[in-house]
Amino acid sequence: MIKTWRLDTPVQTLVLASDNNRLPQVVYWGRPLPAQEDLESVATASERDITGGMLDGVPELSLSPQARDTFPGQPGLQLREVDGKGVQPSFRLERECHDNGGLQLSFADPELRLCLEFDIQTRPRSDVLRLVSRLRSDRPVLVDWLAAPVLPAPQNSDRLIEFSGRWCGEFQMNEVPWQTGARLRECRLGRTSHEHFPGLILPCRYAGNAEGQVYGLHYGWSGGHRMIAEELPDGRRQLQWGNATSSDQAPVTVHETAPLYATFSASGLNGIGRAFQSHLRQQILKWPDDIRPRPVHYNCWEAVYFKHDLATLRDIATRAAALGAERFVLDDGWFKGRDDDTTSLGDWVVDRRKFPDGLTPLIDHVRSEGMTFGLWFEPEMVNPDSDLYRAHPDWALGHADQLLGRQQMVLNLAKPAVRDYLFERISTLLDEYDIDYIKWDHNRVLPVPDVYQAEGLYQLLDALREAHPGVEIESCASGGGRIDFGILERTHRVWLSDSNDGIERLWMQRNAALFLPSEVTGSHVGPRTCHTSGRELPMAFRAWVAASRHMGFEMDPRELIDDEAAILQQATAWYKANRDWLHRGHILRLDSDDPAVIGELQLADDGHRFVAFVGQVEPSSQVLPRPIRLTGLKPEGRYRVRLRNPEQAAPVSRGHVALKRDALVVSGRMLMDQGLQLPIAFPATLWVIEGTQL
């Protein structure tokens, strides 16, 4: 007897089948099937042959492959009794429930008194599936591994695209060929991490940015995580995601994975980006005020570091406002005894040496300049040289003789007393001062992977959000060390990287857009000479790179010459004039025939306007620029296209390139197939190409 279930989003169909009430397996995942499709026939068509040297059947690649079925790969569940004895359950369907496009399936092992549940949800207007696995037991058990619902990987895929990185170099895309055996990536650092972003892209053969079939996955969890991409000896492929192994050491009666977000695209990698950007925007983000435009930030960190002086900060705030800033963020250094990074984390009291009358005089000045006020915290951390640690050394996570990171330890957020202390300290400041924004930092990895740390963080953030619903929160972790859909359920912005180098940010922003929309991705105009790379970049390049996301400034405005200030003001005014449609649109990757050029197109939600950002990041190998082909446009549509910044052409550009002189009116087909000819550009030039459908 075969039971089947079907889930649909606008771009995909997922079909599950269970034979004799065993754990179900995915028998179809791809383009939408016809409404009248016979699902039992789909399941039957997926049955596989057997041959010599095999078992007399093919063990099922179910939503949780079972070791007791002689499954030849990684099982989806590994658990033990509290005495250490291994447990190998055999589950059978107990109940099913359909509601609002979602499906919940419950499978039980009556003998072992265990229940394994799968929750797969679709949402209106979303192209993304949300999948969760949950184990229930009537007595405590030790769960070594529980995968979110296991999905098959496509057979016509030759490669996986993973995401790795480092501090100031996040979201690096790595292509790995499929081969027999298991590909394991595990983050045991206790946060999402720079090194192992929990995302995976699976292009089918011949797929690219704008064409072909592609699968995308993201594990929405802010702690340690594990990914397995395995090709079995028989050729089948499976994808498993879950929490880092052994990060939950305590016996439990309920164990649940974080959500696995999955989507399919028939329009290349851009379809994956469009789906994840839209899902995050529509289903996960919870804005304090979803009508308010995303304000231009000014962050004082790279201007003053720890040297906080009221007169200097007032002067900087006035200059930032004149440049177009709408929010002033006071970064690290404002609290008791904090003169460098060796001391005082945890002592969240305003330093009266630096601010004898508290923060009110600075906030009043910031408000008088038409800006709101934000404040930096690093609540999860403590310095051994702090009043808090001296009073509560037992609040630190890990051993007392652990290796420090940035001279600090991690507070154990699993302890209610720790969460209560942090809630009281932060709430007191939010009640006392007119603060509408928190930059929430996390500058070291955990000494041990611990699922309870991430859960404690979620509880603390949830409590603060409930008590202060008008306050926005940014997730920062030495830049991009904690970016995922789990943290973004509770925050509103991510600091993509500590690098303000425009060239580095250009490719990081492009890759991160496979998951993140522009309005949550903070991007700042850094100093003329970048503090993390030492590279000196022109203001026009820095300003337009920042204007392509949630814009901000982080340089010392006192260093600007008049020409630089004018360019920054122009780019900021453009951002303000266009952010309403940019922050509802989609970021699409452009194919470039020149490896020295990186491009993307931001398309309005209604498709009637766009802006393309095309960056010359190094000298080209050929003499003349190759045309840049656009994407996502209507082939028969007619578009008026103009180059916003023709003055950025290199001094050696002597030809009569049309876009240097005036706008063009051409078809979408021409723009996508032939492309646009741009002027010659020196490295560190970002072209801004605006288009409107006529």
C-alpha positions in Angstrom: 0.0 0.0 0.0 1.4 3.4 -1.0 0.4 6.6 0.6 1.3 9.9 -1.0 1.4 13.6 -0.1 2.0 16.6 -2.2 3.1 20.1 -1.4 3.2 23.0 -3.9 4.6 26.5 -4.1 4.4 28.7 -7.2 7.7 27.3 -8.6 7.9 23.7 -7.3 6.2 20.5 -6.3 7.4 18.1 -3.6 5.9 14.6 -3.6 6.3 12.2 -0.6 5.4 8.5 -0.7 5.2 5.9 2.1 5.1 2.2 1.4 3.3 0.2 4.0 3.3 3.2 6.4 7.1 3.3 6.6 8.9 6.6 6.8 8.2 8.5 3.6 10.7 9.4 0.9 10.8 12.2 -1.6 9.8 10.7 -5.0 9.6 14.0 -6.8 11.0 17.5 -6.3 11.1 20.0 -9.1 9.0 22.0 -11.5 5.3 22.1 -10.6 3.4 19.0 -11.6 0.0 19.1 -13.3 -2.8 19.3 -10.8 -4.2 16.0 -12.1 -0.9 14.1 -11.7 -1.4 10.5 -10.4 0.9 10.6 -7.4 0.9 6.9 -6.9 2.2 6.5 -10.4 4.9 9.0 -9.6 5.9 6.9 -6.6 5.8 3.7 -8.6 7.9 5.2 -11.3 10.7 6.0 -8.8 11.2 2.3 -7.8 14.7 1.1 -8.5 16.1 -2.2 -9.9 18.5 -4.5 -7.9 21.4 -6.5 -9.2 24.0 -9.0 -8.0 25.9 -8.2 -4.8 23.0 -6.2 -3.5 20.4 -6.7 -0.9 17.0 -8.1 -2.1 15.6 -4.6 -2.0 16.8 -1.0 -2.0 16.8 0.6 1.5 14.7 3.7 1.4 16.3 7.1 1.3 13.5 8.4 3.6 13.1 11.8 5.4 15.2 10.1 8.1 17.1 7.1 6.7 17.2 4.3 9.3 20.3 2.3 10.2 18.3 -0.8 11.0 17.1 -0.9 7.4 20.8 -1.5 6.3 20.8 1.9 4.8 24.2 2.2 3.1 24.8 5.9 4.1 24.6 8.3 6.9 21.4 7.6 9.0 19.1 10.6 9.8 18.8 9.7 13.5 21.4 8.5 16.0 20.3 8.1 19.6 21.2 6.3 22.8 19.7 5.4 26.1 21.1 7.3 29.0 23.3 4.3 29.8 24.9 4.7 26.4 23.2 1.8 24.7 22.4 2.5 21.1 18.8 2.6 20.0 17.6 1.7 16.5 13.9 2.4 16.1 11.5 1.2 13.4 8.8 3.8 12.7 5.3 3.4 11.3 2.8 6.1 10.3 0.6 7.1 13.3 -1.2 10.2 12.1 -1.2 13.0 9.4 -2.4 16.5 9.4 -2.9 19.0 6.6 -3.4 22.7 7.4 -3.0 25.9 5.3 -0.7 24.3 2.8 1.4 22.5 5.4 1.8 18.9 6.2 2.6 17.2 9.6 3.4 13.5 9.6 3.9 11.5 12.8 5.6 8.1 12.9 5.8 6.0 16.0 7.8 3.0 17.4 5.4 1.6 20.1 8.0 -0.8 21.4 10.6 1.8 22.0 8.0 4.4 22.9 9.4 6.9 20.4 7.8 9.3 18.0 9.4 11.0 15.0 7.5 13.9 13.4 8.0 15.8 10.2 6.6 19.3 9.7 6.8 20.7 6.2 5.2 24.1 5.6 4.5 26.3 2.6 3.4 29.9 2.9 1.2 32.0 0.7 3.2 33.8 -2.1 6.4 32.0 -0.9 8.6 29.8 -3.1 10.3 28.3 -0.1 9.6 25.1 1.8 10.2 25.1 5.6 11.1 21.6 7.0 11.6 20.5 10.6 12.2 17.1 12.3 11.1 16.5 15.9 11.8 13.4 18.1 9.6 12.7 21.1 10.3 10.1 23.8 8.5 9.1 26.9 11.8 8.9 28.8 15.0 10.9 28.5 17.3 9.8 25.7 20.6 11.1 24.3 20.4 12.4 20.7 23.7 12.3 18.9 22.2 13.4 15.6 18.9 14.3 14.2 18.7 15.6 10.7 16.0 18.0 9.4 13.9 16.2 6.8 16.3 14.6 4.4 16.1 15.6 0.8 17.5 13.9 -2.3 20.1 15.7 -4.4 19.6 15.9 -8.2 21.3 13.3 -10.3 22.0 15.7 -13.1 24.2 17.9 -11.0 28.0 17.8 -11.3 28.8 20.1 -8.4 27.8 21.7 -5.1 28.3 25.4 -4.4 29.2 25.8 -0.7 29.9 29.0 1.3 32.9 29.5 3.4 35.0 32.5 4.5 37.0 34.3 7.1 36.9 37.5 9.0 36.7 40.3 6.4 36.2 37.7 3.7 32.7 36.2 4.2 30.4 34.4 1.7 33.1 32.9 -0.5 31.5 30.5 -3.0 33.3 27.2 -3.4 32.5 24.7 -6.1 33.0 21.0 -5.1 32.4 18.1 -7.5 30.1 15.3 -6.6 31.8 12.0 -5.9 31.0 8.8 -4.2 31.1 9.2 -0.4 30.0 11.8 2.1 30.9 15.4 2.0 30.9 16.7 5.6 30.9 20.4 6.7 30.5 21.0 10.3 30.7 24.3 12.3 31.6 23.7 15.9 32.2 27.3 16.7 28.9 27.9 18.4 27.6 30.6 16.0 26.7 30.6 12.3 30.3 31.6 11.7 32.3 33.3 9.0 33.8 30.0 8.0 30.7 27.8 7.4 27.6 29.7 6.3 24.8 27.1 6.4 23.7 27.3 2.8 24.1 25.1 -0.2 23.4 25.6 -3.9 23.0 22.6 -6.3 23.1 23.6 -9.9 22.0 21.0 -12.4 24.1 20.5 -15.5 24.4 23.6 -17.7 22.7 25.9 -15.1 24.0 29.4 -14.7 22.9 32.7 -13.1 19.8 33.2 -15.3 19.1 29.8 -16.8 18.7 26.1 -15.8 17.5 24.1 -12.9 19.0 24.8 -9.4 18.2 23.7 -5.9 19.0 25.8 -2.8 19.0 25.1 0.9 19.6 27.1 4.1 19.7 25.8 7.7 18.2 28.6 9.8 20.1 28.2 13.0 22.4 30.5 14.9 24.5 27.9 16.6 26.8 25.1 15.5 25.6 23.1 12.5 26.4 20.2 10.3 25.8 19.4 6.6 26.2 16.1 4.9 26.0 15.8 1.1 26.4 12.1 0.3 26.5 10.1 -2.9 25.7 6.4 -2.0 27.5 3.5 -3.7 24.3 2.9 -5.7 24.3 6.4 -7.1 21.6 8.0 -5.0 22.4 11.3 -3.3 21.1 12.7 0.0 21.3 16.0 1.8 21.3 16.3 5.6 21.3 19.3 7.8 21.2 19.6 11.6 22.8 20.9 14.7 26.5 20.2 15.3 27.0 16.7 16.7 27.2 16.5 20.5 26.2 20.1 20.9 23.3 18.9 23.0 24.8 16.6 25.7 21.8 16.4 28.1 19.2 13.7 28.0 15.9 15.0 26.5 12.4 13.9 25.9 11.9 16.3 23.0 14.5 17.2 20.4 13.8 19.4 17.4 15.9 20.6 14.5 16.0 24.2 13.3 14.1 24.9 10.1 15.6 23.8 6.9 14.6 26.2 4.1 14.6 24.7 0.6 13.6 25.9 -2.8 13.9 24.9 -6.5 14.5 27.3 -9.4 14.0 26.7 -13.1 15.6 30.1 -13.8 19.2 29.6 -12.6 20.8 30.9 -9.4 18.8 34.1 -9.7 15.6 32.1 -9.0 17.1 30.8 -5.8 18.1 34.4 -4.8 14.7 35.7 -5.6 13.0 33.0 -3.6 15.1 33.4 -0.5 15.1 37.2 -0.6 11.3 37.2 -0.8 10.7 34.6 1.9 12.9 36.4 4.3 11.2 39.7 3.6 7.6 38.3 3.7 7.7 35.5 6.2 10.6 36.0 8.7 11.5 39.7 9.2 9.3 41.5 11.8 9.9 45.3 11.5 9.0 47.7 14.3 7.7 50.0 11.6 7.4 48.4 8.2 6.4 51.7 6.6 9.5 53.6 7.7 12.3 53.8 5.1 15.6 52.2 6.0 17.6 55.1 7.5 21.1 56.0 6.4 23.4 55.1 9.2 26.5 56.8 10.6 28.7 54.6 12.8 31.5 56.2 14.7 33.7 53.1 15.2 36.4 53.7 12.5 36.4 57.4 13.2 37.2 57.4 17.0 37.4 53.7 18.1 37.5 53.8 22.0 38.3 57.5 22.3 34.8 58.9 23.1 34.8 62.7 23.7 31.5 64.5 23.7 32.7 67.6 21.7 34.3 65.4 19.1 31.2 63.2 18.8 28.9 66.2 18.5 31.1 67.6 15.7 31.1 64.3 13.8 27.4 63.9 14.2 26.8 67.4 12.7 29.0 66.5 9.7 27.4 63.1 9.3 23.9 64.7 9.2 25.1 67.2 6.6 26.2 64.3 4.4 22.7 62.7 4.7 22.9 60.4 7.7 19.6 59.7 9.5 20.8 57.5 12.4 23.9 58.0 14.6 25.3 54.8 16.2 27.6 55.1 19.1 29.9 52.1 19.0 32.2 50.3 21.5 33.8 52.4 24.2 30.8 54.2 26.0 30.5 52.1 29.1 32.3 52.0 32.4 36.1 51.7 32.2 36.1 50.7 28.5 39.3 52.2 27.0 40.4 49.2 25.0 39.2 45.6 24.3 40.9 44.1 27.4 38.4 45.3 30.0 34.8 46.0 31.2 32.6 43.8 28.9 29.6 43.0 31.0 29.6 46.3 33.0 26.8 47.9 31.0 26.8 51.3 32.8 27.6 54.6 31.1 31.2 55.7 31.7 30.9 59.0 33.6 34.5 59.9 32.9 33.6 60.2 29.2 29.9 61.2 29.6 29.6 63.0 33.0 25.9 63.8 32.3 25.2 60.4 30.8 24.3 60.0 27.1 21.5 62.6 27.1 23.6 65.5 25.9 24.9 63.5 22.9 21.5 62.1 22.1 19.9 65.5 22.3 22.5 66.8 19.8 22.0 63.9 17.5 18.2 64.5 17.6 18.6 68.2 16.9 20.5 67.2 13.7 17.5 65.2 12.6 18.9 61.8 13.4 17.9 59.0 15.6 20.3 57.3 18.0 21.7 53.7 18.2 24.0 52.1 20.7 26.5 49.2 20.5 26.4 46.2 22.9 28.1 42.9 23.1 25.8 41.3 25.7 26.9 37.7 25.4 30.5 38.4 26.4 32.5 39.3 29.5 36.1 40.4 30.2 37.9 38.7 33.1 38.9 42.2 34.0 35.3 43.4 34.8 33.1 43.9 37.8 30.7 41.3 36.4 33.3 38.6 36.1 34.7 39.3 39.5 31.3 39.0 41.0 30.1 36.0 39.0 33.0 33.9 37.6 30.6 31.0 37.4 28.6 32.8 34.7 31.3 32.2 32.1 30.8 29.4 29.6 33.6 26.7 29.6 36.6 26.1 31.7 38.3 28.9 33.7 41.7 28.3 31.9 40.2 28.4 28.4 41.9 30.3 25.6 40.5 33.8 25.5 39.3 35.5 22.3 39.8 39.2 22.0 40.6 39.2 25.8 37.1 37.9 26.5 35.0 35.0 27.6 31.4 34.0 26.8 28.5 34.3 29.2 26.5 31.2 29.7 23.1 32.2 28.4 21.6 28.9 29.4 21.5 30.2 32.9 18.3 32.2 33.7 20.3 34.5 36.1 22.6 35.6 33.2 19.7 36.3 30.9 17.9 38.2 33.7 21.0 40.4 34.3 21.4 41.2 30.7 17.7 41.9 30.2 17.7 44.3 33.2 20.9 46.1 32.1 19.9 46.6 28.5 16.2 47.4 29.3 17.3 50.0 31.9 19.3 51.9 29.2 16.6 51.6 26.6 14.1 53.0 29.2 16.4 55.8 30.3 17.5 57.0 26.9 15.9 57.7 23.5 17.5 54.7 21.7 15.8 53.2 18.6 18.6 50.8 17.5 21.0 48.3 19.0 24.1 47.0 17.3 24.4 43.6 18.9 28.0 42.3 18.5 29.6 38.8 19.1 33.3 39.0 18.8 34.6 35.5 19.6 33.6 31.9 19.0 32.3 29.7 21.8 34.7 27.6 23.8 32.5 24.6 23.2 29.5 24.0 20.8 26.4 24.4 22.9 22.9 24.3 21.6 21.6 25.9 24.8 23.6 29.0 24.2 21.8 29.8 20.9 18.5 28.9 22.6 19.3 31.3 25.5 20.2 34.0 23.0 16.8 33.6 21.3 15.0 33.8 24.6 16.8 37.0 25.6 16.2 38.6 22.2 12.5 37.6 22.3 12.1 39.1 25.7 13.8 42.4 24.7 11.7 42.6 21.5 8.5 42.2 23.5 9.5 44.8 26.1 10.9 47.3 23.5 9.0 46.7 20.3 10.1 50.0 18.7 13.8 49.1 18.9 15.6 47.7 15.8 18.5 45.2 16.3 21.5 44.5 14.1 23.2 41.1 14.2 26.9 41.7 14.1 29.6 39.0 14.9 32.9 40.5 14.0 31.1 41.3 10.8 29.3 38.4 9.2 29.8 35.7 11.8 26.1 35.3 12.7 23.9 35.6 9.6 21.0 33.1 9.3 17.2 33.1 9.1 17.1 32.1 12.8 18.7 35.3 14.0 16.8 37.3 11.5 13.5 36.2 13.0 14.6 38.4 16.0 16.7 41.1 14.3 16.4 43.5 11.4 19.8 44.0 9.9 23.1 42.1 9.5 26.6 43.6 9.3 27.8 41.6 6.4 31.5 42.1 7.1 33.9 44.2 9.1 35.6 45.0 5.9 34.7 48.4 4.5 36.9 47.8 1.4 34.5 48.4 -1.5 36.1 45.9 -3.8 35.9 43.1 -1.1 32.3 44.1 -0.3 31.2 44.1 -3.9 31.7 40.3 -4.3 30.6 39.5 -0.8 27.3 41.4 -1.2 26.7 39.7 -4.6 27.1 36.2 -3.1 25.2 37.0 0.0 22.2 38.2 -2.1 21.5 34.5 -2.9 19.9 34.6 0.5 19.6 38.2 1.7 17.6 41.1 0.3 19.2 44.6 0.2 17.3 46.2 3.0 18.8 43.9 5.7 22.4 44.0 4.4 24.3 46.8 6.0 27.0 48.4 3.8 29.0 51.4 4.9 31.3 54.0 3.2 34.6 53.4 4.9 37.7 55.6 5.2 39.7 56.7 2.2 42.4 54.1 3.2 40.6 51.0 4.3 41.5 50.0 7.9 41.2 46.3 7.2 42.9 46.0 3.8 45.1 49.1 3.6 43.7 49.7 0.1 42.9 53.3 -0.9 39.7 53.6 -3.0 38.0 56.6 -4.5 34.9 58.0 -2.9 32.6 57.4 -5.9 33.3 53.7 -5.7 32.9 53.4 -1.9 29.7 55.5 -2.0 27.9 53.5 -4.7 28.9 50.1 -3.3 27.2 51.2 0.0 24.2 52.7 -1.8 23.5 49.3 -3.3 22.4 47.9 0.1 21.3 49.4 3.4 23.5 52.4 3.2 25.7 53.9 5.9 29.0 55.8 6.6 31.8 54.7 8.9 34.6 57.0 8.0 35.7 60.1 9.9 33.8 62.8 8.1 36.6 65.3 9.1 38.9 63.6 6.6 36.7 64.4 3.6 37.7 67.0 1.0 34.9 69.0 -0.7 34.8 66.9 -3.8 34.5 63.7 -1.7 31.7 65.2 0.4 29.8 66.2 -2.7 30.0 62.8 -4.3 28.9 61.1 -1.1 25.9 63.5 -0.7 24.9 62.8 -4.3 25.0 59.0 -3.8 23.1 59.3 -0.5 20.4 61.4 -2.1 20.1 58.8 -4.8 19.7 56.0 -2.2 17.0 57.9 -0.4 15.1 58.7 -3.6 15.2 55.0 -4.7 15.1 52.9 -1.5 11.4 52.5 -1.5 11.4 50.2 -4.6 14.9 48.8 -4.1 13.9 47.4 -0.8 10.9 45.6 -2.3 12.8 44.4 -5.4 15.1 41.6 -6.1 18.9 41.3 -6.6 19.9 39.3 -9.7 23.4 38.2 -10.7 24.7 39.3 -14.1 26.9 37.1 -16.3 30.1 38.9 -17.2 32.3 37.9 -20.1 35.1 39.7 -18.5 36.5 38.2 -15.2 37.6 41.7 -14.2 34.0 42.9 -14.0 31.3 42.0 -11.4 27.7 42.9 -12.0 24.3 42.7 -10.5 20.8 44.1 -11.4 18.3 45.2 -8.9 14.8 44.8 -10.4 11.7 46.5 -9.0 9.0 44.1 -7.8 6.7 45.1 -10.7 9.5 44.8 -13.2 9.1 48.3 -14.5 12.4 49.8 -13.4 15.9 48.6 -12.6 19.4 49.6 -11.7 22.5 47.7 -12.6 25.7 48.0 -10.6 28.7 47.0 -12.7 32.1 47.1 -11.1 35.5 47.1 -12.7 37.5 45.5 -10.0 40.9 45.0 -11.7 42.4 45.7 -15.2 40.9 43.8 -18.0 43.0 41.5 -20.2 41.6 42.9 -23.4 41.9 46.5 -24.6 38.1 47.4 -24.8 35.3 46.6 -22.4 33.1 43.7 -23.3 29.4 44.3 -23.4 27.5 43.6 -20.1 24.4 41.6 -20.6 21.4 42.4 -18.3 18.8 39.9 -17.0 15.3 39.6 -15.7 13.7 42.0 -18.3 10.7 41.5 -20.6 12.1 40.6 -24.0 9.5 42.6 -25.9 9.5 45.5 -23.5 11.2 48.8 -24.4 13.5 50.4 -21.9 14.9 53.8 -21.5 18.5 53.2 -20.2 20.9 55.8 -18.9 24.3 55.8 -17.3 24.0 57.6 -14.0 27.7 58.4 -13.6 29.3 58.9 -17.0 31.9 61.2 -15.4 33.5 58.0 -13.9 34.9 57.1 -17.4 38.7 56.8 -17.3 40.7 59.8 -18.6 41.9 57.5 -21.5 38.3 57.0 -22.6 38.2 59.0 -25.9 35.5 57.3 -27.9 31.8 58.2 -28.5 30.2 55.5 -26.4 26.4 56.2 -26.6 25.8 56.0 -22.8 28.4 58.7 -22.2 26.3 61.2 -24.1 22.6 60.4 -23.5 20.0 57.7 -22.7 19.2 54.8 -25.0 15.8 53.3 -25.8 16.1 49.6 -26.6 14.3 46.3 -26.1 14.7 43.9 -23.2 15.9 41.3 -25.7 18.7 43.5 -26.9 19.8 44.3 -23.3 19.8 40.7 -22.3 21.3 39.1 -25.4 23.6 41.8 -26.9 24.2 43.8 -23.8 25.4 47.4 -23.2 28.7 48.8 -24.2 30.2 50.8 -21.4 33.1 53.3 -21.4 36.6 52.3 -20.5 37.0 52.3 -16.7 39.9 52.2 -14.3 39.8 49.6 -11.5 37.6 50.6 -8.6 34.9 52.0 -10.8 31.2 51.1 -10.2 28.9 52.0 -13.1 25.3 52.8 -12.1 22.9 52.0 -15.0 19.3 53.0 -14.5 16.5 51.7 -16.6 12.7 52.3 -16.9 10.2 50.3 -19.0 8.3 52.6 -21.4 
